[in-house]
Amino acid sequence: MQGDEGSVRIGTCLDASTDSILTNQSISAVIAKRGIMTFPALAALNIVRTWTGFRVMTPDEFPIYERPRPPGIRPR
């Protein structure tokens, strides 16, 4: 996803083996490698920051970001 100012955000992972909020650099490296494989131009850019957090996950392991809208209904 590209931010309004031109920054690019990539990556996601599901690490259910920990309850630590610390950034895992080995996971960040895998995400960066996948990003470069998909968009080779990323290899010339600098990483500004990484972050971590917990997401509420449903039993099917898909995150919930917003309520679904009925077809044809747009947000205001």
mmCIF file of the N, C-alpha and C atoms, coordinates in Angstrom:
data_MODEL
# 
_entry.id   MODEL 
# 
loop_
_atom_site.group_PDB 
_atom_site.id 
_atom_site.type_symbol 
_atom_site.label_atom_id 
_atom_site.label_alt_id 
_atom_site.label_comp_id 
_atom_site.label_asym_id 
_atom_site.label_entity_id 
_atom_site.label_seq_id 
_atom_site.pdbx_PDB_ins_code 
_atom_site.Cartn_x 
_atom_site.Cartn_y 
_atom_site.Cartn_z 
_atom_site.occupancy 
_atom_site.B_iso_or_equiv 
_atom_site.pdbx_formal_charge 
_atom_site.auth_seq_id 
_atom_site.auth_comp_id 
_atom_site.auth_asym_id 
_atom_site.auth_atom_id 
_atom_site.pdbx_PDB_model_num 
ATOM 1   N N  . MET A 1 1  ? 0.842   -1.167  0.000  1.00 0.00 ? 1  MET A N  1 
ATOM 2   C CA . MET A 1 1  ? 0.000   0.000   0.000  1.00 0.00 ? 1  MET A CA 1 
ATOM 3   C C  . MET A 1 1  ? 0.893   1.238   0.000  1.00 0.00 ? 1  MET A C  1 
ATOM 4   N N  . GLN A 1 2  ? 0.558   2.223   -0.810 1.00 0.00 ? 2  GLN A N  1 
ATOM 5   C CA . GLN A 1 2  ? 1.346   3.446   -0.861 1.00 0.00 ? 2  GLN A CA 1 
ATOM 6   C C  . GLN A 1 2  ? 0.651   4.536   -0.061 1.00 0.00 ? 2  GLN A C  1 
ATOM 7   N N  . GLY A 1 3  ? 1.428   5.232   0.747  1.00 0.00 ? 3  GLY A N  1 
ATOM 8   C CA . GLY A 1 3  ? 0.898   6.337   1.532  1.00 0.00 ? 3  GLY A CA 1 
ATOM 9   C C  . GLY A 1 3  ? 0.739   7.585   0.688  1.00 0.00 ? 3  GLY A C  1 
ATOM 10  N N  . ASP A 1 4  ? 0.003   8.559   1.187  1.00 0.00 ? 4  ASP A N  1 
ATOM 11  C CA . ASP A 1 4  ? -0.236  9.807   0.457  1.00 0.00 ? 4  ASP A CA 1 
ATOM 12  C C  . ASP A 1 4  ? 1.053   10.541  0.107  1.00 0.00 ? 4  ASP A C  1 
ATOM 13  N N  . GLU A 1 5  ? 2.076   10.421  0.952  1.00 0.00 ? 5  GLU A N  1 
ATOM 14  C CA . GLU A 1 5  ? 3.327   11.135  0.740  1.00 0.00 ? 5  GLU A CA 1 
ATOM 15  C C  . GLU A 1 5  ? 4.319   10.340  -0.099 1.00 0.00 ? 5  GLU A C  1 
ATOM 16  N N  . GLY A 1 6  ? 3.924   9.136   -0.572 1.00 0.00 ? 6  GLY A N  1 
ATOM 17  C CA . GLY A 1 6  ? 4.787   8.337   -1.426 1.00 0.00 ? 6  GLY A CA 1 
ATOM 18  C C  . GLY A 1 6  ? 5.441   7.157   -0.746 1.00 0.00 ? 6  GLY A C  1 
ATOM 19  N N  . SER A 1 7  ? 5.282   7.010   0.558  1.00 0.00 ? 7  SER A N  1 
ATOM 20  C CA . SER A 1 7  ? 5.874   5.859   1.239  1.00 0.00 ? 7  SER A CA 1 
ATOM 21  C C  . SER A 1 7  ? 5.151   4.581   0.824  1.00 0.00 ? 7  SER A C  1 
ATOM 22  N N  . VAL A 1 8  ? 5.826   3.465   0.973  1.00 0.00 ? 8  VAL A N  1 
ATOM 23  C CA . VAL A 1 8  ? 5.248   2.168   0.617  1.00 0.00 ? 8  VAL A CA 1 
ATOM 24  C C  . VAL A 1 8  ? 5.246   1.287   1.854  1.00 0.00 ? 8  VAL A C  1 
ATOM 25  N N  . ARG A 1 9  ? 4.112   0.663   2.124  1.00 0.00 ? 9  ARG A N  1 
ATOM 26  C CA . ARG A 1 9  ? 3.994   -0.263  3.244  1.00 0.00 ? 9  ARG A CA 1 
ATOM 27  C C  . ARG A 1 9  ? 3.731   -1.654  2.699  1.00 0.00 ? 9  ARG A C  1 
ATOM 28  N N  . ILE A 1 10 ? 4.534   -2.607  3.153  1.00 0.00 ? 10 ILE A N  1 
ATOM 29  C CA . ILE A 1 10 ? 4.364   -3.976  2.686  1.00 0.00 ? 10 ILE A CA 1 
ATOM 30  C C  . ILE A 1 10 ? 4.356   -4.919  3.874  1.00 0.00 ? 10 ILE A C  1 
ATOM 31  N N  . GLY A 1 11 ? 3.764   -6.078  3.670  1.00 0.00 ? 11 GLY A N  1 
ATOM 32  C CA . GLY A 1 11 ? 3.967   -7.166  4.609  1.00 0.00 ? 11 GLY A CA 1 
ATOM 33  C C  . GLY A 1 11 ? 2.874   -7.424  5.598  1.00 0.00 ? 11 GLY A C  1 
ATOM 34  N N  . THR A 1 12 ? 2.835   -8.658  5.968  1.00 0.00 ? 12 THR A N  1 
ATOM 35  C CA . THR A 1 12 ? 1.994   -9.151  7.034  1.00 0.00 ? 12 THR A CA 1 
ATOM 36  C C  . THR A 1 12 ? 2.483   -10.542 7.397  1.00 0.00 ? 12 THR A C  1 
ATOM 37  N N  . CYS A 1 13 ? 2.259   -10.944 8.590  1.00 0.00 ? 13 CYS A N  1 
ATOM 38  C CA . CYS A 1 13 ? 2.602   -12.305 8.978  1.00 0.00 ? 13 CYS A CA 1 
ATOM 39  C C  . CYS A 1 13 ? 1.673   -12.720 10.103 1.00 0.00 ? 13 CYS A C  1 
ATOM 40  N N  . LEU A 1 14 ? 1.657   -13.993 10.341 1.00 0.00 ? 14 LEU A N  1 
ATOM 41  C CA . LEU A 1 14 ? 0.896   -14.548 11.455 1.00 0.00 ? 14 LEU A CA 1 
ATOM 42  C C  . LEU A 1 14 ? 1.858   -15.389 12.263 1.00 0.00 ? 14 LEU A C  1 
ATOM 43  N N  . ASP A 1 15 ? 2.291   -14.858 13.384 1.00 0.00 ? 15 ASP A N  1 
ATOM 44  C CA . ASP A 1 15 ? 3.205   -15.577 14.259 1.00 0.00 ? 15 ASP A CA 1 
ATOM 45  C C  . ASP A 1 15 ? 2.464   -15.865 15.553 1.00 0.00 ? 15 ASP A C  1 
ATOM 46  N N  . ALA A 1 16 ? 1.763   -16.997 15.581 1.00 0.00 ? 16 ALA A N  1 
ATOM 47  C CA . ALA A 1 16 ? 0.958   -17.360 16.748 1.00 0.00 ? 16 ALA A CA 1 
ATOM 48  C C  . ALA A 1 16 ? 1.785   -18.020 17.846 1.00 0.00 ? 16 ALA A C  1 
ATOM 49  N N  . SER A 1 17 ? 3.105   -18.116 17.618 1.00 0.00 ? 17 SER A N  1 
ATOM 50  C CA . SER A 1 17 ? 3.952   -18.814 18.590 1.00 0.00 ? 17 SER A CA 1 
ATOM 51  C C  . SER A 1 17 ? 4.445   -17.908 19.710 1.00 0.00 ? 17 SER A C  1 
ATOM 52  N N  . THR A 1 18 ? 4.033   -16.648 19.689 1.00 0.00 ? 18 THR A N  1 
ATOM 53  C CA . THR A 1 18 ? 4.552   -15.718 20.694 1.00 0.00 ? 18 THR A CA 1 
ATOM 54  C C  . THR A 1 18 ? 3.480   -14.737 21.133 1.00 0.00 ? 18 THR A C  1 
ATOM 55  N N  . ASP A 1 19 ? 3.666   -14.182 22.309 1.00 0.00 ? 19 ASP A N  1 
ATOM 56  C CA . ASP A 1 19 ? 2.817   -13.083 22.751 1.00 0.00 ? 19 ASP A CA 1 
ATOM 57  C C  . ASP A 1 19 ? 3.664   -11.822 22.916 1.00 0.00 ? 19 ASP A C  1 
ATOM 58  N N  . SER A 1 20 ? 4.846   -11.834 22.314 1.00 0.00 ? 20 SER A N  1 
ATOM 59  C CA . SER A 1 20 ? 5.754   -10.693 22.395 1.00 0.00 ? 20 SER A CA 1 
ATOM 60  C C  . SER A 1 20 ? 5.346   -9.608  21.403 1.00 0.00 ? 20 SER A C  1 
ATOM 61  N N  . ILE A 1 21 ? 5.437   -8.375  21.815 1.00 0.00 ? 21 ILE A N  1 
ATOM 62  C CA . ILE A 1 21 ? 5.123   -7.240  20.957 1.00 0.00 ? 21 ILE A CA 1 
ATOM 63  C C  . ILE A 1 21 ? 6.373   -6.724  20.234 1.00 0.00 ? 21 ILE A C  1 
ATOM 64  N N  . LEU A 1 22 ? 7.526   -7.352  20.485 1.00 0.00 ? 22 LEU A N  1 
ATOM 65  C CA . LEU A 1 22 ? 8.775   -6.913  19.858 1.00 0.00 ? 22 LEU A CA 1 
ATOM 66  C C  . LEU A 1 22 ? 8.809   -7.273  18.380 1.00 0.00 ? 22 LEU A C  1 
ATOM 67  N N  . THR A 1 23 ? 9.419   -6.413  17.572 1.00 0.00 ? 23 THR A N  1 
ATOM 68  C CA . THR A 1 23 ? 9.588   -6.689  16.148 1.00 0.00 ? 23 THR A CA 1 
ATOM 69  C C  . THR A 1 23 ? 10.559  -7.848  15.976 1.00 0.00 ? 23 THR A C  1 
ATOM 70  N N  . ASN A 1 24 ? 10.205  -8.800  15.132 1.00 0.00 ? 24 ASN A N  1 
ATOM 71  C CA . ASN A 1 24 ? 11.047  -9.955  14.851 1.00 0.00 ? 24 ASN A CA 1 
ATOM 72  C C  . ASN A 1 24 ? 11.805  -9.679  13.551 1.00 0.00 ? 24 ASN A C  1 
ATOM 73  N N  . GLN A 1 25 ? 13.110  -9.445  13.632 1.00 0.00 ? 25 GLN A N  1 
ATOM 74  C CA . GLN A 1 25 ? 13.894  -9.058  12.463 1.00 0.00 ? 25 GLN A CA 1 
ATOM 75  C C  . GLN A 1 25 ? 13.957  -10.151 11.406 1.00 0.00 ? 25 GLN A C  1 
ATOM 76  N N  . SER A 1 26 ? 13.900  -11.418 11.801 1.00 0.00 ? 26 SER A N  1 
ATOM 77  C CA . SER A 1 26 ? 13.932  -12.481 10.793 1.00 0.00 ? 26 SER A CA 1 
ATOM 78  C C  . SER A 1 26 ? 12.643  -12.479 9.972  1.00 0.00 ? 26 SER A C  1 
ATOM 79  N N  . ILE A 1 27 ? 11.515  -12.173 10.601 1.00 0.00 ? 27 ILE A N  1 
ATOM 80  C CA . ILE A 1 27 ? 10.259  -12.055 9.859  1.00 0.00 ? 27 ILE A CA 1 
ATOM 81  C C  . ILE A 1 27 ? 10.304  -10.818 8.968  1.00 0.00 ? 27 ILE A C  1 
ATOM 82  N N  . SER A 1 28 ? 10.835  -9.705  9.480  1.00 0.00 ? 28 SER A N  1 
ATOM 83  C CA . SER A 1 28 ? 10.963  -8.489  8.664  1.00 0.00 ? 28 SER A CA 1 
ATOM 84  C C  . SER A 1 28 ? 11.820  -8.742  7.436  1.00 0.00 ? 28 SER A C  1 
ATOM 85  N N  . ALA A 1 29 ? 12.888  -9.540  7.582  1.00 0.00 ? 29 ALA A N  1 
ATOM 86  C CA . ALA A 1 29 ? 13.767  -9.856  6.447  1.00 0.00 ? 29 ALA A CA 1 
ATOM 87  C C  . ALA A 1 29 ? 13.023  -10.654 5.379  1.00 0.00 ? 29 ALA A C  1 
ATOM 88  N N  . VAL A 1 30 ? 12.196  -11.604 5.803  1.00 0.00 ? 30 VAL A N  1 
ATOM 89  C CA . VAL A 1 30 ? 11.415  -12.392 4.843  1.00 0.00 ? 30 VAL A CA 1 
ATOM 90  C C  . VAL A 1 30 ? 10.418  -11.496 4.106  1.00 0.00 ? 30 VAL A C  1 
ATOM 91  N N  . ILE A 1 31 ? 9.743   -10.611 4.843  1.00 0.00 ? 31 ILE A N  1 
ATOM 92  C CA . ILE A 1 31 ? 8.786   -9.700  4.224  1.00 0.00 ? 31 ILE A CA 1 
ATOM 93  C C  . ILE A 1 31 ? 9.503   -8.791  3.221  1.00 0.00 ? 31 ILE A C  1 
ATOM 94  N N  . ALA A 1 32 ? 10.673  -8.272  3.585  1.00 0.00 ? 32 ALA A N  1 
ATOM 95  C CA . ALA A 1 32 ? 11.441  -7.412  2.673  1.00 0.00 ? 32 ALA A CA 1 
ATOM 96  C C  . ALA A 1 32 ? 11.861  -8.182  1.426  1.00 0.00 ? 32 ALA A C  1 
ATOM 97  N N  . LYS A 1 33 ? 12.315  -9.405  1.590  1.00 0.00 ? 33 LYS A N  1 
ATOM 98  C CA . LYS A 1 33 ? 12.738  -10.218 0.450  1.00 0.00 ? 33 LYS A CA 1 
ATOM 99  C C  . LYS A 1 33 ? 11.566  -10.470 -0.498 1.00 0.00 ? 33 LYS A C  1 
ATOM 100 N N  . ARG A 1 34 ? 10.409  -10.785 0.051  1.00 0.00 ? 34 ARG A N  1 
ATOM 101 C CA . ARG A 1 34 ? 9.224   -11.010 -0.788 1.00 0.00 ? 34 ARG A CA 1 
ATOM 102 C C  . ARG A 1 34 ? 8.822   -9.727  -1.514 1.00 0.00 ? 34 ARG A C  1 
ATOM 103 N N  . GLY A 1 35 ? 8.925   -8.597  -0.815 1.00 0.00 ? 35 GLY A N  1 
ATOM 104 C CA . GLY A 1 35 ? 8.604   -7.319  -1.453 1.00 0.00 ? 35 GLY A CA 1 
ATOM 105 C C  . GLY A 1 35 ? 9.519   -7.025  -2.628 1.00 0.00 ? 35 GLY A C  1 
ATOM 106 N N  . ILE A 1 36 ? 10.817  -7.294  -2.453 1.00 0.00 ? 36 ILE A N  1 
ATOM 107 C CA . ILE A 1 36 ? 11.789  -7.061  -3.526 1.00 0.00 ? 36 ILE A CA 1 
ATOM 108 C C  . ILE A 1 36 ? 11.560  -8.028  -4.686 1.00 0.00 ? 36 ILE A C  1 
ATOM 109 N N  . MET A 1 37 ? 11.190  -9.267  -4.386 1.00 0.00 ? 37 MET A N  1 
ATOM 110 C CA . MET A 1 37 ? 10.892  -10.216 -5.463 1.00 0.00 ? 37 MET A CA 1 
ATOM 111 C C  . MET A 1 37 ? 9.696   -9.745  -6.290 1.00 0.00 ? 37 MET A C  1 
ATOM 112 N N  . THR A 1 38 ? 8.722   -9.127  -5.634 1.00 0.00 ? 38 THR A N  1 
ATOM 113 C CA . THR A 1 38 ? 7.530   -8.650  -6.315 1.00 0.00 ? 38 THR A CA 1 
ATOM 114 C C  . THR A 1 38 ? 7.778   -7.322  -7.017 1.00 0.00 ? 38 THR A C  1 
ATOM 115 N N  . PHE A 1 39 ? 8.504   -6.427  -6.349 1.00 0.00 ? 39 PHE A N  1 
ATOM 116 C CA . PHE A 1 39 ? 8.809   -5.093  -6.882 1.00 0.00 ? 39 PHE A CA 1 
ATOM 117 C C  . PHE A 1 39 ? 10.311  -4.866  -6.776 1.00 0.00 ? 39 PHE A C  1 
ATOM 118 N N  . PRO A 1 40 ? 11.100  -5.308  -7.765 1.00 0.00 ? 40 PRO A N  1 
ATOM 119 C CA . PRO A 1 40 ? 12.566  -5.220  -7.682 1.00 0.00 ? 40 PRO A CA 1 
ATOM 120 C C  . PRO A 1 40 ? 13.103  -3.816  -7.385 1.00 0.00 ? 40 PRO A C  1 
ATOM 121 N N  . ALA A 1 41 ? 12.401  -2.774  -7.772 1.00 0.00 ? 41 ALA A N  1 
ATOM 122 C CA . ALA A 1 41 ? 12.870  -1.406  -7.511 1.00 0.00 ? 41 ALA A CA 1 
ATOM 123 C C  . ALA A 1 41 ? 12.964  -1.109  -6.017 1.00 0.00 ? 41 ALA A C  1 
ATOM 124 N N  . LEU A 1 42 ? 12.266  -1.864  -5.177 1.00 0.00 ? 42 LEU A N  1 
ATOM 125 C CA . LEU A 1 42 ? 12.341  -1.655  -3.728 1.00 0.00 ? 42 LEU A CA 1 
ATOM 126 C C  . LEU A 1 42 ? 13.743  -1.903  -3.189 1.00 0.00 ? 42 LEU A C  1 
ATOM 127 N N  . ALA A 1 43 ? 14.552  -2.686  -3.902 1.00 0.00 ? 43 ALA A N  1 
ATOM 128 C CA . ALA A 1 43 ? 15.904  -3.006  -3.434 1.00 0.00 ? 43 ALA A CA 1 
ATOM 129 C C  . ALA A 1 43 ? 16.770  -1.761  -3.306 1.00 0.00 ? 43 ALA A C  1 
ATOM 130 N N  . ALA A 1 44 ? 16.451  -0.710  -4.040 1.00 0.00 ? 44 ALA A N  1 
ATOM 131 C CA . ALA A 1 44 ? 17.244  0.515   -3.998 1.00 0.00 ? 44 ALA A CA 1 
ATOM 132 C C  . ALA A 1 44 ? 16.763  1.492   -2.921 1.00 0.00 ? 44 ALA A C  1 
ATOM 133 N N  . LEU A 1 45 ? 15.696  1.139   -2.197 1.00 0.00 ? 45 LEU A N  1 
ATOM 134 C CA . LEU A 1 45 ? 15.128  2.050   -1.202 1.00 0.00 ? 45 LEU A CA 1 
ATOM 135 C C  . LEU A 1 45 ? 15.590  1.698   0.196  1.00 0.00 ? 45 LEU A C  1 
ATOM 136 N N  . ASN A 1 46 ? 15.448  2.650   1.096  1.00 0.00 ? 46 ASN A N  1 
ATOM 137 C CA . ASN A 1 46 ? 15.794  2.445   2.504  1.00 0.00 ? 46 ASN A CA 1 
ATOM 138 C C  . ASN A 1 46 ? 14.547  2.092   3.307  1.00 0.00 ? 46 ASN A C  1 
ATOM 139 N N  . ILE A 1 47 ? 14.720  1.238   4.294  1.00 0.00 ? 47 ILE A N  1 
ATOM 140 C CA . ILE A 1 47 ? 13.641  0.960   5.244  1.00 0.00 ? 47 ILE A CA 1 
ATOM 141 C C  . ILE A 1 47 ? 13.653  2.068   6.282  1.00 0.00 ? 47 ILE A C  1 
ATOM 142 N N  . VAL A 1 48 ? 12.535  2.730   6.449  1.00 0.00 ? 48 VAL A N  1 
ATOM 143 C CA . VAL A 1 48 ? 12.437  3.840   7.396  1.00 0.00 ? 48 VAL A CA 1 
ATOM 144 C C  . VAL A 1 48 ? 12.045  3.326   8.776  1.00 0.00 ? 48 VAL A C  1 
ATOM 145 N N  . ARG A 1 49 ? 11.085  2.401   8.816  1.00 0.00 ? 49 ARG A N  1 
ATOM 146 C CA . ARG A 1 49 ? 10.668  1.856   10.106 1.00 0.00 ? 49 ARG A CA 1 
ATOM 147 C C  . ARG A 1 49 ? 9.976   0.520   9.894  1.00 0.00 ? 49 ARG A C  1 
ATOM 148 N N  . THR A 1 50 ? 9.992   -0.269  10.931 1.00 0.00 ? 50 THR A N  1 
ATOM 149 C CA . THR A 1 50 ? 9.189   -1.489  10.980 1.00 0.00 ? 50 THR A CA 1 
ATOM 150 C C  . THR A 1 50 ? 8.356   -1.420  12.253 1.00 0.00 ? 50 THR A C  1 
ATOM 151 N N  . TRP A 1 51 ? 7.265   -2.104  12.263 1.00 0.00 ? 51 TRP A N  1 
ATOM 152 C CA . TRP A 1 51 ? 6.461   -2.112  13.470 1.00 0.00 ? 51 TRP A CA 1 
ATOM 153 C C  . TRP A 1 51 ? 5.749   -3.446  13.595 1.00 0.00 ? 51 TRP A C  1 
ATOM 154 N N  . THR A 1 52 ? 5.205   -3.656  14.750 1.00 0.00 ? 52 THR A N  1 
ATOM 155 C CA . THR A 1 52 ? 4.500   -4.891  15.038 1.00 0.00 ? 52 THR A CA 1 
ATOM 156 C C  . THR A 1 52 ? 3.265   -4.571  15.862 1.00 0.00 ? 52 THR A C  1 
ATOM 157 N N  . GLY A 1 53 ? 2.390   -5.500  15.930 1.00 0.00 ? 53 GLY A N  1 
ATOM 158 C CA . GLY A 1 53 ? 1.188   -5.329  16.725 1.00 0.00 ? 53 GLY A CA 1 
ATOM 159 C C  . GLY A 1 53 ? 0.352   -6.591  16.691 1.00 0.00 ? 53 GLY A C  1 
ATOM 160 N N  . PHE A 1 54 ? -0.680  -6.595  17.470 1.00 0.00 ? 54 PHE A N  1 
ATOM 161 C CA . PHE A 1 54 ? -1.575  -7.734  17.509 1.00 0.00 ? 54 PHE A CA 1 
ATOM 162 C C  . PHE A 1 54 ? -2.833  -7.408  16.721 1.00 0.00 ? 54 PHE A C  1 
ATOM 163 N N  . ARG A 1 55 ? -3.306  -8.382  15.973 1.00 0.00 ? 55 ARG A N  1 
ATOM 164 C CA . ARG A 1 55 ? -4.568  -8.248  15.252 1.00 0.00 ? 55 ARG A CA 1 
ATOM 165 C C  . ARG A 1 55 ? -5.544  -9.264  15.827 1.00 0.00 ? 55 ARG A C  1 
ATOM 166 N N  . VAL A 1 56 ? -6.782  -8.864  15.925 1.00 0.00 ? 56 VAL A N  1 
ATOM 167 C CA . VAL A 1 56 ? -7.825  -9.803  16.310 1.00 0.00 ? 56 VAL A CA 1 
ATOM 168 C C  . VAL A 1 56 ? -8.067  -10.688 15.099 1.00 0.00 ? 56 VAL A C  1 
ATOM 169 N N  . MET A 1 57 ? -7.960  -12.000 15.310 1.00 0.00 ? 57 MET A N  1 
ATOM 170 C CA . MET A 1 57 ? -8.128  -12.924 14.202 1.00 0.00 ? 57 MET A CA 1 
ATOM 171 C C  . MET A 1 57 ? -9.366  -13.783 14.434 1.00 0.00 ? 57 MET A C  1 
ATOM 172 N N  . THR A 1 58 ? -10.048 -14.058 13.347 1.00 0.00 ? 58 THR A N  1 
ATOM 173 C CA . THR A 1 58 ? -11.210 -14.936 13.392 1.00 0.00 ? 58 THR A CA 1 
ATOM 174 C C  . THR A 1 58 ? -10.743 -16.392 13.290 1.00 0.00 ? 58 THR A C  1 
ATOM 175 N N  . PRO A 1 59 ? -11.609 -17.353 13.545 1.00 0.00 ? 59 PRO A N  1 
ATOM 176 C CA . PRO A 1 59 ? -11.198 -18.762 13.449 1.00 0.00 ? 59 PRO A CA 1 
ATOM 177 C C  . PRO A 1 59 ? -10.625 -19.145 12.076 1.00 0.00 ? 59 PRO A C  1 
ATOM 178 N N  . ASP A 1 60 ? -11.033 -18.448 11.001 1.00 0.00 ? 60 ASP A N  1 
ATOM 179 C CA . ASP A 1 60 ? -10.493 -18.762 9.677  1.00 0.00 ? 60 ASP A CA 1 
ATOM 180 C C  . ASP A 1 60 ? -9.176  -18.015 9.401  1.00 0.00 ? 60 ASP A C  1 
ATOM 181 N N  . GLU A 1 61 ? -8.657  -17.302 10.405 1.00 0.00 ? 61 GLU A N  1 
ATOM 182 C CA . GLU A 1 61 ? -7.379  -16.577 10.357 1.00 0.00 ? 61 GLU A CA 1 
ATOM 183 C C  . GLU A 1 61 ? -7.369  -15.388 9.410  1.00 0.00 ? 61 GLU A C  1 
ATOM 184 N N  . PHE A 1 62 ? -8.549  -14.870 9.051  1.00 0.00 ? 62 PHE A N  1 
ATOM 185 C CA . PHE A 1 62 ? -8.624  -13.643 8.274  1.00 0.00 ? 62 PHE A CA 1 
ATOM 186 C C  . PHE A 1 62 ? -8.900  -12.492 9.230  1.00 0.00 ? 62 PHE A C  1 
ATOM 187 N N  . PRO A 1 63 ? -8.111  -11.414 9.164  1.00 0.00 ? 63 PRO A N  1 
ATOM 188 C CA . PRO A 1 63 ? -8.333  -10.290 10.083 1.00 0.00 ? 63 PRO A CA 1 
ATOM 189 C C  . PRO A 1 63 ? -9.625  -9.548  9.757  1.00 0.00 ? 63 PRO A C  1 
ATOM 190 N N  . ILE A 1 64 ? -10.165 -8.907  10.749 1.00 0.00 ? 64 ILE A N  1 
ATOM 191 C CA . ILE A 1 64 ? -11.371 -8.102  10.575 1.00 0.00 ? 64 ILE A CA 1 
ATOM 192 C C  . ILE A 1 64 ? -10.933 -6.640  10.574 1.00 0.00 ? 64 ILE A C  1 
ATOM 193 N N  . TYR A 1 65 ? -11.147 -5.947  9.468  1.00 0.00 ? 65 TYR A N  1 
ATOM 194 C CA . TYR A 1 65 ? -10.763 -4.547  9.376  1.00 0.00 ? 65 TYR A CA 1 
ATOM 195 C C  . TYR A 1 65 ? -11.962 -3.612  9.406  1.00 0.00 ? 65 TYR A C  1 
ATOM 196 N N  . GLU A 1 66 ? -13.067 -4.041  8.868  1.00 0.00 ? 66 GLU A N  1 
ATOM 197 C CA . GLU A 1 66 ? -14.254 -3.202  8.888  1.00 0.00 ? 66 GLU A CA 1 
ATOM 198 C C  . GLU A 1 66 ? -15.477 -4.075  8.675  1.00 0.00 ? 66 GLU A C  1 
ATOM 199 N N  . ARG A 1 67 ? -16.644 -3.489  8.976  1.00 0.00 ? 67 ARG A N  1 
ATOM 200 C CA . ARG A 1 67 ? -17.886 -4.224  8.760  1.00 0.00 ? 67 ARG A CA 1 
ATOM 201 C C  . ARG A 1 67 ? -18.158 -4.314  7.265  1.00 0.00 ? 67 ARG A C  1 
ATOM 202 N N  . PRO A 1 68 ? -18.661 -5.447  6.787  1.00 0.00 ? 68 PRO A N  1 
ATOM 203 C CA . PRO A 1 68 ? -19.034 -5.526  5.375  1.00 0.00 ? 68 PRO A CA 1 
ATOM 204 C C  . PRO A 1 68 ? -20.234 -4.626  5.103  1.00 0.00 ? 68 PRO A C  1 
ATOM 205 N N  . ARG A 1 69 ? -20.301 -4.062  3.921  1.00 0.00 ? 69 ARG A N  1 
ATOM 206 C CA . ARG A 1 69 ? -21.441 -3.231  3.532  1.00 0.00 ? 69 ARG A CA 1 
ATOM 207 C C  . ARG A 1 69 ? -22.308 -4.005  2.551  1.00 0.00 ? 69 ARG A C  1 
ATOM 208 N N  . PRO A 1 70 ? -23.611 -3.773  2.599  1.00 0.00 ? 70 PRO A N  1 
ATOM 209 C CA . PRO A 1 70 ? -24.470 -4.397  1.590  1.00 0.00 ? 70 PRO A CA 1 
ATOM 210 C C  . PRO A 1 70 ? -24.061 -3.905  0.196  1.00 0.00 ? 70 PRO A C  1 
ATOM 211 N N  . PRO A 1 71 ? -24.259 -4.727  -0.833 1.00 0.00 ? 71 PRO A N  1 
ATOM 212 C CA . PRO A 1 71 ? -23.887 -4.302  -2.196 1.00 0.00 ? 71 PRO A CA 1 
ATOM 213 C C  . PRO A 1 71 ? -24.557 -2.977  -2.563 1.00 0.00 ? 71 PRO A C  1 
ATOM 214 N N  . GLY A 1 72 ? -23.818 -2.111  -3.224 1.00 0.00 ? 72 GLY A N  1 
ATOM 215 C CA . GLY A 1 72 ? -24.360 -0.832  -3.695 1.00 0.00 ? 72 GLY A CA 1 
ATOM 216 C C  . GLY A 1 72 ? -24.345 0.280   -2.673 1.00 0.00 ? 72 GLY A C  1 
ATOM 217 N N  . ILE A 1 73 ? -23.945 0.025   -1.450 1.00 0.00 ? 73 ILE A N  1 
ATOM 218 C CA . ILE A 1 73 ? -23.909 1.051   -0.405 1.00 0.00 ? 73 ILE A CA 1 
ATOM 219 C C  . ILE A 1 73 ? -22.472 1.564   -0.281 1.00 0.00 ? 73 ILE A C  1 
ATOM 220 N N  . ARG A 1 74 ? -22.295 2.884   -0.433 1.00 0.00 ? 74 ARG A N  1 
ATOM 221 C CA . ARG A 1 74 ? -20.965 3.475   -0.324 1.00 0.00 ? 74 ARG A CA 1 
ATOM 222 C C  . ARG A 1 74 ? -20.858 4.269   0.984  1.00 0.00 ? 74 ARG A C  1 
ATOM 223 N N  . PRO A 1 75 ? -19.642 4.343   1.530  1.00 0.00 ? 75 PRO A N  1 
ATOM 224 C CA . PRO A 1 75 ? -19.479 5.164   2.734  1.00 0.00 ? 75 PRO A CA 1 
ATOM 225 C C  . PRO A 1 75 ? -19.651 6.634   2.410  1.00 0.00 ? 75 PRO A C  1 
ATOM 226 N N  . ARG A 1 76 ? -20.003 7.439   3.387  1.00 0.00 ? 76 ARG A N  1 
ATOM 227 C CA . ARG A 1 76 ? -20.143 8.887   3.171  1.00 0.00 ? 76 ARG A CA 1 
ATOM 228 C C  . ARG A 1 76 ? -18.812 9.569   3.114  1.00 0.00 ? 76 ARG A C  1 
# 
